[in-house]
């Protein structure tokens, strides 16, 4: 039997506010355990939470960026469960009246672009963190994260493949980074994902029994966990067994999921409106203010790069992958207005160096000014592309200016025809067999001759002039 996967994601995004959602404690990551806490986020008796307006605005930005309808009235609720890192004994979340509903984003799927609907986006406060001692059967509680503002983005079950799920998650991270509302750092936990997955016979409308995969913190883990779960559930169904509705954890070291607990339903949490927090009222003026503050978003920027700069779709997609990269490209094009050449050098040469070292573009010594100067030197014929690549690598490692390096190391391109003619004649005289091959019609041997000249000039010969001289002498021979 051919089964189809039905996948929905619940993505938790930590908002990049300076203080927590209901108190003034810092949200800075990496502080000593339990130092960014106060009676409010520790849930002490008698305290009253005060809502962080900036957190609401950040949540509204995400709702607008994902085509959601923002509810003019939304309400905080208490979601009850007991866990060592939840000091209040409940989480402040939203239930019946969330911030936003009925949105969508477009993602790359196996058959092209697919629209994934968003059921809702709601706000909540984060729990703390448990740190497990590997040498003893104990766990430590760090409550610094408690009260950090979160949004939860709940998709409809529209995702059909693990790859599509990973692409959806990447798109969410790309959008929150464009908006500047979160760093989207999965390793530090500021973007986390729960996945619900079930199988059904292909073509059937009824959903199967789902399993929930909790707290995955990398695109690779999300994709691998879903791939394993499809294999696990397929084997169960083919053997005539039922899939149990439960919460499972992914063990990345073994590449398997295992049961954690039975799946909770909404009534298990005993939701009710939080009596300490008034409903949020969002009027047209506030909504327009937030809408007008939105930056150009990834899809719009990608379309503009294609229409304004004449770039292929693939180039535009890569260059708009992050705000920093898009800004780097546009600044370089402003200084050296040849978009496709800039795109090629960024995508092929610069990103190769950055990815090798896993470096941030913002820390790269090859600034837009440097790259524009390097490309100008190539265009003027001052250096060859081969030399330019070596200069790029040197600047990437040590810094500097292209023109200074060219002058200091004597890298200027040799364009003196008489000097090159002597070298070309010597190469032809030294390789009579290859000359005969060329004369017999094997024109590909031209590449050999060019390579020999380049080796003798240490890559500094003008390639166009070398080719012209070689062709002239060989045709005369």
N, C-alpha and C positions, 0 to 999 in steps of 0.2 A: 504494500500500500504506500502511496506517495503522500507524505505529510507536509503541511505548510506551517511554518512558525508564525505565531502571533505575539508580538513583543511590544511592550510599553515601558517607557523609562520614567523614573522619578529622579530628577536631577536637583541636588541641593547645592546652592551657590552662596558662599559667604560674601556679604556685602562689605566693600572696602571703606567703611566709615571709620572715623578716628575713635569713636566711643561705641559702646554696646547699645543694643536696641532699647533697653529700658532703664539704663543707668549711665553714669559718666565714666565708668571704668574703661581703660584703654583696650583696644583690640589688637595691639601689636603682637606679632607672632614671635615666639622664641624666648619670651621672658621666663625667669625662674618660676617653677611651679607655684601656683596659688598666690601669686603676687598681684595679679590684676583682678581682684575680687572686692566686693563690698557687701553689706547686708542685703541689698536689693537682689544682686545676681546670685547670692548664696541662699536666697529664699528664707531669710530670717522672719520671724513672726512680726506683724505690724508694719512691714515696709510697704511702700506703694510704688509701682513702676510708672515711669514717665516716658512716653513714646518719643523716639528719635525721629524728627521730621525728615532728616536727610535719608534715613533708611527707607522711608515711605517713597520719597522722590526717586531713589535708585530703583526700587521695585516698580514704580510707575514707568520708568524709562525702559526697563526690560519688557514690560507688558506692551508698551507702544511699539517697541522694536520687533516684537513677535506677533504683531497684528491682533492683539487681544482687545476685547472689550473691557474697559475699566469700570468697575462697579462704583457708583457715586457714594454708596454707603457700604462699608465692609466692617466686619466685627472680629475681634480677637476672642478665641475660645481657649479653655483649658483642656489639654489632652493628657489624661492620667496614665502613667505607668511608673513602675518603680525600678530604678537602676542606680548603682553606686555613684555614677557621674551626673545624676539629675537631682540636685539638692532639694528642689521644691517638691519633688514627688509628682510633678506634672510639667508639661511643656506648654508655653504660651504659643499658640498656633492660630490658624483660621480654619473654619470648617464649613458651615452652611453659607456664610457670606464672605467669600475670599476677595482678594483685591481685584483679580481679573480672571476672565474666562474666554473661551472660544477663539483661540488664536491659531497660528500656523507658522511653520517655516519650511523652506524648500531645501532638500538635501540631495546629494548624489547617491543614486541607487544603482543596482545592476542593470536596470533598463533605462537609465537616464535620470533626469531630475524628478524626484517624487515629493509631494507635499505631505508633511506630517502634521496632523492637527494637534493643538495643545488644548487640553481639557481645562486647565486652570493654572494660575500662578498665585500662591499665597505666601504670606510672611510668617515667620516664626523665630523663636530664639534657639540658639544651638545648645546642645548639651556639653558637658565637659569631656574629658578624655581619660581612658584607662590605660595605664602603662604596665604591661605584664612583665614580671621578673622571670627571666629564663632559667635562673638557677634555683629559684624557690617557688613554691606554689602560692604566691601572693601577687596582688596587683596594687598599683599606686594610683591615686586619683589626683588629676590635675584639673582644677576648675577654672583656669584662665580663659578657656574657650566658652565657658557657660555664659549665655546671654549675648554672644556675638550674633548680629542680625543675619538671618538667612532668608532666601526665597526658595521655595520648592516649585519646580516647573514640572507639571505632570502631563505627559503626552497621552493622546489616545492610543489604543493598541493598533497603530497603523504601520509599525515597522515590521518588515518581513525577513530580514537577514541580519546576522551578527555584524557584517560589514556596514550595513546601513545604520545599525544602532551606533557603532563607533563614529560614523560620519555625522550623525545627528548630534552626538555629544561634542564632537569637534566644532560643529557649527554653533552650539550653545556657548562654548568657551570663546569662540571668535567674537561673538556678539557682545558678551559681557566685557571683554577686553576693549573692544571698540568703544563701548559706552563709558568705560573707565569706572565701572561699578564694582569690579572684582578683578583680582589678578588671575583667577582661574587656575591656580597652581594645585594640581591634583596631588602632588607629592606632599604638600603641606596641609592638605585636607580642605582647601577653600573651594574645591569643586568635587563633589562625590555623587555617586550614582547607585540607585537601586533599580533592578530590572525585573519585570514580570514577564514570564514566558510560558506559553502553552502551545500545544500542537493540535492540529485538526486535519482530517483528510482534505486534500486539496480540492477546492471547489465547494466545500461545505461552509455554511454561514455561521453555524453554532460554534461557540468557543469551547475549547477543551479546558481541563483543570490546570490552573497555573501554579507555577512555583515562583517564589520571589528570591532574587539574589541580592544580598545586602552589601552595602558599603564598599563598592569597588572604586579604586582610585587611580586607574589608568585606562586609556583607550584600549590598550592591548589586553588588559585583564577583562574588560567588558566583552570584547569580541571573543576571546578564548573561553570565557565562562559560558557564554551563550552557545558557542559551538559544542562544548561538552554537554550542556544541558539538552540540546537537540538530540545528540546521540543517545543520551541516557533515557530521555522520554520516548524516543523512537523504539528503543529496545524493549522498554516496558510494554508499550502498546502492541508491538508485534508479538510479544509473548503472551498477550491476553491479560496483562495486569493493568491496574489503574494507577494513574499518576496521583500522588497525594498532594493536597494543597498544604504547602509548608514554606517556611523561610529557610534558605540555604546559604552557606558561605562558600566562597571560592578559595581553594588552596592553590596559590600560584606556583608553589614549588613542585606540586604533583600534577597540576593541570586538571584538577577535579573539583566538583562541588560536593559538599556534605551537609546533612541535615543539621539545622540549628535549633528550630522550634516550630511548633504549629503556627500557621499563619493567622495573625490577628485580623479581626473585622473592626469596623468603626465603633460598634457598640462596646467592644472590649475596652476602649479608651475612655468611655463615659464622658464624652464631650459636653461642655455647657459653656455659655458665654462668660468670659472673665469679668467678674463684678468690679474689678479695680481699674478697668480700662474702658473709656467711652468709645462708641463707634467712631470710625474715621469717616469724615464727610469730605468728599472731593468735588469741588465746584468747577465750573467751566474755566474760570480764571486761572486756577491752580493747574488744571490739566493743560491748558494752552501754554502756560509758562514752562512746564516740563517738556511738552512737545516741541516747543521752539528751541529748547536747549539740546535737542538730539543732534549728534554729529552725522555725517554721511556714513551710512551703514555698508557692510561688506558687499551685498548684492548690487547696490546702487553704484558703489565705487568701481566694482568690476565692470559694470556696463559702461561707465564713463571712460575707463581706461581703454576699452575696445573702441568706442566711438571717437574719443578725443585724441588718443595717441596712435590709433590704428594697430593696436596690439592683437595678436591671436587670443582666442578665449583662454587657452592654457596659460599663456604668459600672464594675462590679467588675473586669473585665479590665483596663481602663485604669488604674484606681487601684492595682492590685496589680502593675503593670508593673515597679516597682522598690520596694525596701525603703523608701527615703526617702519616696517618694510615698505609700505605704500608711501609714507612720507619721505623715506630715503630715496625711492625711485623718483618721485616728483621733484624733489630738490635737485637731484643730479640732472634730470632733464631740463630744469630751468637754467642750469649752468652750461649744459652741453645738449642742445635741443635735437637729439637724434634718438627717439624713444626706443626703437627696436634694438639699436646697438647697445644702449644702456641696459635694456632688459636682458639681452644675451649675457653681458658681462656680470650682471648681478646674479642671474640664475645659474649660470654655468661655473663662473670662476669664484665669485665672492661667497655665495651660499655654500659652496663646497668646502671652503676654508672654515666658515663659521660652524657648519654642522660637524666637521671633523673634531673640533674642540668643544662642541656644545656651548658656544659662546653666545651672549646676547648681542644683538646688532648695535644696541646703544653703547656697548663697551668697545666696539670695533674701531681700530685706529684708521681704517680706510673710510674716511668721511666722504660725503657727497662731493665736497670740494676736491679731494684727492682723486676720486674716481673720474670726475669730469676733466681734471688736468691730465690724467693718464690717457684718456681717450682722445683728448686734443693733440697730445704728442704723437699718437699713432696716426691720426688724420693728417697732421702736417708732414708726416714722413720722417719725423725725428727719431722714432724707434719702431721696431717691428712688433707685431702682436706677440711673438714668442718672447721677446725681451720684456714686453709690457707685463706678461704673466709672471715673470720672475720678479719684476719690480713690485707688482701687487703683493706677492707672497712676502717679500722683504718688508714692505710697509705694514702688512698685516701683523708680522711678528715684532717689528721694532719701531714702527712709526716712521715719519719723514715725509718729504715732498718728492714727487716723481722727478721733477726737473733737476733738483739738487742731486738725487741719486744718479741720474743719467750723466751729469757733469762730473761728479766725483769719481764714478767708476768707469768713465769713458765708454758709455753704452750707446752713443749716438749711432743711428743707422748709417751704413756705408751706402751712399748713393752716387759715388764718384764712378762714372762709367769706365774710365781708363783703368782704375784700380780693380774694378770688378772684372773687366775684360781679361786682365792678366790671370786672375784666379780661375775664371771659367775656362780659358784656354788650357791651363795646366790640368784641370780636372778632366777635360776631354782627352788630352794627350796621355794621361795616366790610365785611362779606361777604354782602350780601343775596342774591346769585345762588346762593351755596352753601347758604344757608338755604332757598331755594326748591327746590333739588335734594333736600335732606333731606326736605322736606315732601311732595315728589312720590314719595317711596319709596326714594330712593337713600341708604340708611343708611350706606354706606361713607364718605360725606363726613364722618362723625363724626371719623375719623382726622385729617382736615385741620384741623378746629377744635381738637382736642387739641394738634396740633403747633403751631398759632398761639399758644395759651395758653402752652405750654411755652417757646416762643421768647421771648415777652414776659417770662416769669418766669425766664429763663435756666436752665430745667430744674428749677427749685426747687418748682414747684407740685405738690401732692399729686395724683397721677394719678387715684386713685379719686374724690376730691372733684370734680376737674375734670369727669370723665365724668358724675357725678351731676348737677352743675349744668347742664352742657350739655344733657343729656337732658331735664331738667325745663323749661328755658327753651324749647328747641326744640319740645317737645310742647305747650307753652302757646301758642306763636306762632300 
